[in-house]
Amino acid sequence: IDYMLKALWHGIYMPKEKRARFSELWRTIMDIDPDGKPQTQKDIFAEFSSAGLTDVTKDPDFDGIYDE
């Protein structure tokens, strides 16, 4: 429930099966240094999107959720 509430708050969602795998690889993919800063020129949003991140506003089940 916590993850879904955060997903709705931020307007994005990543399915559990993809999230687990991505969390293992994201430091390598983005070349994260010990301070947590990416050391790459890659587009961070593109990397998350290709890993399965979804904009919930594009999901018909959540149509109009952020209109007010």
N, C-alpha and C positions, 0 to 999 in steps of 0.2 A: 504494500500500500504506500509506503514511504516513497519508493521510487516513482510510482505513478503520480503521486501528488507533486513531486518535484518536476516531473515531465510536463504536467499540466501547467504548473507555475511558469516554467521556462518556455513552453510551447513546442517542445521537442521530445522525442521518444526513441529509444533504441531497444529492440526486442532482447529479452533476457539471454537467449542463446548467443546472440551476436555481441552483447555487452560483455559477457564473461571473457570471450576470446579477445575482444578489442582491449579490455583493461589489462590483459597480459602483454599485449604488443605495443600499446600506444607510446610508451617511453622509447622503444626502439624505432618505431615508425617516425616519430617526431624528433628523435635524437635529443631527448630531454637531459639537461645537465643536472648536477646534484642540487642546484637551487630551484629546479622546477621550470626553467626557461627553455623553450624550444631552440635548438641550434641548427635549424634547417630553414630553407626558403620555401618549403612546401606550404600550400594553402591549408591551414588548419581545418577550416570548415569543409573543404573538399575531402580531406582525409576522413573526417568523422562521417560525412555523408556517404562516402563509398563503403564505410564500415557498417552502415545500416541505420544511421541517425535519420529520423523522420520528422518532418514538420507536421505537428498534429493539426494545424489549420487546413492541411490538404486532405485530411482523413474525413470522409463523409459523416462518420459517427460524431465528429466534433465540429460540424459545420456551424459557424456563427458563435462559437464559444467565447470569443474575445471581442465581440461586437460592442459591448457596453463599456 
